[in-house]
Amino acid sequence: MTQPLKIKLSKVALSELMEMIKLDQDSDSVRFVYVSGCCKTTKVDIILDNFKPGDIKNNIGDLNILYEDTLMDNISQLTIAYTDSRFWIKTIPTKKDCKSGENKSCTGCSGHCDSH
């Protein structure tokens, strides 16, 4: 069985996300979207959205969190903080190693994935 995604939110980040949802009349959830990047720079976008069939749904307090299998396949943990009017996201990838040519997304790194 796949281990669930571990999500850590600071209190301020949680409050800001809840406020954003309250202000948006079209969305009731926050979606975390995996954005493919070079091996050691996995990225996650945060968007406001609604549940769709196939989504994985989690809750932290009253905050509805949505994501897809792609996120779980590539990220094992998300840590989200909010400072200076922006969200800061730290990811821990599921894959521990990165070798040149192992991942197509590394080609943009000229094979120097460890330089990130």
Backbone bond lengths (Angstrom), bond angles and torsions (degrees), N, CA, C in turn:
res aa  C-N    CA-C-N  psi(-1)  N-CA   C-N-CA  omega(-1)  CA-C   N-CA-C  phi
1 M - - - 1.450 - - 1.526 109.26 -
2 T 1.319 116.46 137.72 1.450 122.26 -179.50 1.525 110.65 -70.52
3 Q 1.328 115.34 135.53 1.452 120.60 177.46 1.524 108.94 -70.27
4 P 1.333 118.76 135.89 1.460 119.86 179.66 1.523 111.48 -66.89
5 L 1.318 115.44 154.21 1.457 121.71 178.25 1.529 109.16 -66.37
6 K 1.308 116.62 131.76 1.463 121.29 177.75 1.523 107.76 -93.11
7 I 1.334 116.28 124.11 1.461 122.01 -177.81 1.516 108.86 -121.62
8 K 1.335 115.79 125.08 1.459 121.53 175.62 1.524 108.01 -116.59
9 L 1.328 116.29 123.83 1.465 122.20 179.08 1.518 108.81 -119.41
10 S 1.319 117.07 133.51 1.458 118.90 172.24 1.532 107.87 -70.07
11 K 1.318 116.96 159.54 1.470 120.78 179.22 1.521 111.10 -59.97
12 V 1.325 116.19 -39.51 1.473 120.32 -179.68 1.525 109.81 -67.68
13 A 1.326 118.53 -42.26 1.467 121.71 178.49 1.526 110.30 -62.06
14 L 1.317 116.64 -44.00 1.467 120.72 177.78 1.516 110.57 -59.59
15 S 1.309 116.99 -46.42 1.468 121.67 179.74 1.530 111.28 -61.67
16 E 1.325 117.28 -44.01 1.475 121.44 -179.73 1.530 111.37 -65.27
17 L 1.324 117.25 -41.84 1.465 120.12 178.41 1.530 111.03 -64.86
18 M 1.327 116.78 -41.23 1.468 120.31 177.63 1.523 110.47 -62.41
19 E 1.316 117.01 -41.32 1.462 121.38 179.54 1.533 110.91 -64.66
20 M 1.329 116.92 -40.22 1.465 120.29 178.82 1.530 110.90 -62.14
21 I 1.322 116.35 -41.15 1.466 119.70 179.57 1.528 110.80 -66.52
22 K 1.328 116.48 -39.38 1.472 120.06 178.19 1.523 111.20 -60.98
23 L 1.332 116.69 -37.21 1.462 121.33 -177.92 1.525 113.09 -78.06
24 D 1.318 117.43 -23.25 1.467 122.12 -179.59 1.521 109.14 -93.94
25 Q 1.302 116.94 117.51 1.457 120.53 -175.64 1.529 112.67 -84.88
26 D 1.333 117.91 -6.74 1.462 120.79 -177.61 1.523 113.57 -100.93
27 S 1.324 117.98 -12.74 1.461 120.94 -174.13 1.521 110.52 -124.72
28 D 1.337 114.68 149.20 1.462 119.36 177.46 1.520 112.67 -125.13
29 S 1.339 116.47 6.47 1.467 120.58 -175.47 1.520 110.60 -146.40
30 V 1.332 114.01 165.50 1.458 122.64 172.11 1.517 106.67 -108.20
31 R 1.330 116.34 132.23 1.462 121.14 178.58 1.526 108.69 -111.12
32 F 1.334 115.84 132.46 1.458 122.21 172.52 1.519 106.90 -101.02
33 V 1.336 115.90 124.19 1.460 121.71 -175.34 1.527 109.16 -118.49
34 Y 1.326 115.51 126.41 1.458 120.89 176.55 1.518 109.69 -72.62
35 V 1.329 115.76 131.44 1.462 122.10 176.24 1.521 106.71 -118.44
36 S 1.319 116.07 116.01 1.453 120.56 -177.72 1.519 109.90 -62.18
37 G 1.303 115.19 133.50 1.453 121.21 178.19 1.511 108.41 -141.54
38 C 1.298 116.36 -174.13 1.453 120.00 176.52 1.524 108.33 -61.34
39 C 1.283 115.91 153.17 1.474 123.78 -169.56 1.522 115.06 -39.39
40 K 1.317 117.17 -48.35 1.458 119.51 -173.92 1.528 112.61 -98.53
41 T 1.315 117.48 8.38 1.458 119.84 179.86 1.523 109.99 -123.59
42 T 1.308 116.50 49.58 1.456 119.58 178.00 1.519 108.69 -61.89
43 K 1.316 115.54 139.50 1.449 120.85 -174.28 1.516 110.58 -124.55
44 V 1.320 114.88 152.01 1.452 121.78 177.36 1.521 107.63 -133.81
45 D 1.329 115.98 130.22 1.458 121.32 173.99 1.516 108.92 -96.83
46 I 1.317 115.60 150.79 1.462 122.02 175.15 1.523 107.37 -113.07
47 I 1.327 117.02 124.39 1.459 120.45 176.55 1.525 109.40 -134.51
48 L 1.318 116.26 156.25 1.457 121.38 174.21 1.515 107.63 -87.83
49 D 1.322 117.70 136.15 1.459 120.75 -173.36 1.519 109.67 -160.19
50 N 1.322 115.68 -176.69 1.462 124.11 176.10 1.517 109.18 -125.46
51 F 1.326 116.04 158.56 1.456 122.25 -179.09 1.527 110.85 -59.84
52 K 1.342 115.04 138.36 1.462 122.49 175.27 1.522 107.67 -128.32
53 P 1.328 117.82 150.45 1.468 119.15 177.60 1.533 110.52 -55.06
54 G 1.311 116.30 135.30 1.458 121.88 -178.83 1.519 113.55 96.22
55 D 1.329 117.32 -11.09 1.460 120.53 178.69 1.521 110.88 -71.41
56 I 1.312 115.12 150.89 1.455 121.83 169.40 1.521 105.10 -98.09
57 K 1.315 116.18 131.33 1.460 120.68 -176.15 1.520 109.92 -117.12
58 N 1.316 115.62 132.58 1.456 124.37 176.26 1.514 107.93 -129.76
59 N 1.293 116.20 161.19 1.459 120.51 174.63 1.524 108.78 -132.55
60 I 1.318 114.98 139.40 1.454 121.75 167.86 1.520 104.20 -122.60
61 G 1.308 116.55 107.70 1.462 120.45 -171.97 1.512 108.41 61.54
62 D 1.330 116.55 -128.04 1.463 121.93 178.64 1.523 113.01 -90.94
63 L 1.319 117.43 0.50 1.464 121.45 -178.21 1.522 110.77 -83.35
64 N 1.329 116.31 120.25 1.464 122.38 174.61 1.526 108.38 -83.75
65 I 1.326 116.21 126.83 1.460 121.99 -179.23 1.519 108.46 -119.47
66 L 1.327 115.75 131.30 1.462 122.51 -179.89 1.521 109.61 -120.68
67 Y 1.329 116.14 147.44 1.466 122.16 171.50 1.509 108.41 -164.05
68 E 1.323 115.65 169.16 1.462 121.86 -178.84 1.529 109.98 -110.77
69 D 1.323 115.39 170.08 1.466 121.50 178.55 1.524 112.45 -54.74
70 T 1.320 117.12 -33.75 1.465 121.40 -178.52 1.517 110.92 -55.82
71 L 1.323 116.60 -39.50 1.458 120.41 179.33 1.531 110.16 -65.14
72 M 1.332 116.53 -46.59 1.466 120.60 -179.87 1.525 112.18 -66.14
73 D 1.326 117.02 -31.35 1.461 120.71 179.28 1.529 111.97 -67.40
74 N 1.341 116.47 -26.23 1.458 120.69 -173.30 1.522 115.33 -113.89
75 I 1.327 117.38 -20.80 1.464 122.34 -175.85 1.524 108.87 -126.50
76 S 1.315 117.09 131.60 1.470 119.17 176.89 1.521 111.58 -99.94
77 Q 1.344 116.95 -24.56 1.463 119.38 -179.53 1.522 110.87 -149.89
78 L 1.327 115.69 139.60 1.463 123.77 173.96 1.513 108.63 -118.05
79 T 1.311 117.02 134.48 1.452 121.99 172.21 1.526 105.98 -123.70
80 I 1.332 116.19 124.60 1.462 120.44 -174.98 1.525 109.21 -125.15
81 A 1.334 114.97 128.66 1.460 122.23 176.55 1.525 108.22 -126.21
82 Y 1.317 116.04 164.86 1.458 121.05 178.48 1.522 108.10 -133.29
83 T 1.339 116.08 115.97 1.461 121.92 175.10 1.513 108.40 -146.71
84 D 1.311 115.92 155.05 1.465 121.93 177.69 1.527 112.35 52.54
85 S 1.337 116.62 39.84 1.470 123.36 177.51 1.524 113.95 61.92
86 R 1.327 117.08 29.23 1.464 120.21 176.18 1.523 110.49 -149.86
87 F 1.323 113.29 156.72 1.456 120.05 176.70 1.523 109.08 -89.05
88 W 1.318 115.39 139.29 1.456 122.91 176.22 1.511 106.88 -115.71
89 I 1.320 116.05 126.77 1.456 121.04 -175.89 1.526 109.78 -121.11
90 K 1.317 114.53 125.64 1.463 120.65 173.94 1.522 106.49 -111.21
91 T 1.310 116.52 133.21 1.462 120.74 179.18 1.519 110.06 -117.84
92 I 1.307 114.83 148.60 1.460 121.15 169.96 1.518 105.61 -117.43
93 P 1.332 116.82 113.19 1.462 120.20 -177.31 1.526 111.95 -70.94
94 T 1.309 115.81 155.98 1.463 120.54 177.74 1.517 110.45 -73.45
95 K 1.327 117.15 -32.06 1.465 121.25 178.88 1.517 108.58 -88.96
96 K 1.299 116.19 127.83 1.465 121.67 -175.44 1.522 113.25 -86.27
97 D 1.318 117.25 -24.19 1.452 118.51 -176.27 1.522 110.86 -120.82
98 C 1.291 114.89 157.88 1.459 121.53 178.72 1.514 107.73 -139.82
99 K 1.298 115.06 122.28 1.463 119.80 178.07 1.515 108.55 -121.94
100 S 1.280 116.32 142.19 1.453 121.43 179.26 1.522 110.12 -53.38
101 G 1.313 115.87 132.22 1.450 121.17 178.08 1.515 113.05 84.97
102 E 1.325 118.32 -12.04 1.460 121.46 -179.34 1.527 110.81 -74.51
103 N 1.300 115.97 -31.38 1.449 121.74 -177.17 1.519 108.57 -127.56
104 K 1.307 117.74 126.31 1.461 120.97 -178.10 1.515 111.91 -57.05
105 S 1.335 117.55 -31.01 1.457 119.56 -178.43 1.525 111.61 -69.46
106 C 1.334 118.30 -11.67 1.468 120.48 179.27 1.524 111.73 -77.65
107 T 1.316 118.05 -14.71 1.463 118.85 -176.51 1.525 111.14 -61.51
108 G 1.318 118.07 -28.56 1.460 121.25 176.97 1.515 112.44 -70.14
109 C 1.321 117.14 -14.10 1.455 122.51 -179.86 1.521 111.19 -93.62
110 S 1.311 117.36 4.00 1.469 123.00 -176.24 1.513 111.14 57.33
111 G 1.342 116.04 29.61 1.456 119.86 177.84 1.511 114.30 79.00
112 H 1.332 118.15 5.23 1.467 121.87 -178.35 1.528 109.94 -107.76
113 C 1.301 115.52 58.19 1.470 120.35 -176.61 1.510 112.90 -61.79
114 D 1.325 116.58 -31.33 1.458 118.87 -177.65 1.526 112.72 -74.07
115 S 1.308 118.07 -1.75 1.460 120.68 179.83 1.520 112.34 -83.16
116 H 1.328 117.82 -4.22 1.467 121.02 -178.73 1.498 111.08 -92.41
